[in-house]
Amino acid sequence: MSERIETYWQEFLSTQSIEVRPTAYTAWSFGNTPDMADELGELVRRGIKRATTSLGWIYEKFPEENFPLAGEYSVILNSSREPLCIIRTSEVFARKYSEIDEAYARTEGEGDGSLAHWRRAHWEFFKGACKLVGREPHEDMPVICEIFELVYPTNPSV
């Protein structure tokens, strides 16, 4: 981890009681382009985006990819690898792409928050991810849903 990320993590820890201080974290950015990292990271920092979805096959093809786990802390980075905020994963579950509903799409907080927007944006994203793993996208492809809470800063400026 960079010194800036570790300093940010230590600043977060200083706000936590000694009894409940987490000991480990990951650091990463959203999406697969600098624009996505900045746009989606900012939605998280502002408390709008509270979930994310990944292609389940990625974890089979690339075992070094960190599978999200409930209770895990993550420093969210922008495209310059600077920390934006810290989240704590509260729930992880698998679904078929076709099983994502309107409520979950709203929790992701992207675009207009509709299921139609979620489907358009994620289909395009998952098409690219499917190429990486040598699979064809389809309505029943497995997706991993991660719900998280913003834990630092707790009162983001909008």
Secondary structure by P-SEA (a helix, b strand, c coil): ccaaaaaaaaaaaaaccccccccccccccccccaaaaaaaaaaaaaccccccccccccccccccccccccccccccccccccccbbbbbccccccccccccaaaaaaaccccccaaaaaaaaaaaaaaaaaaaccccccccbbbbbbbbbcccccccc
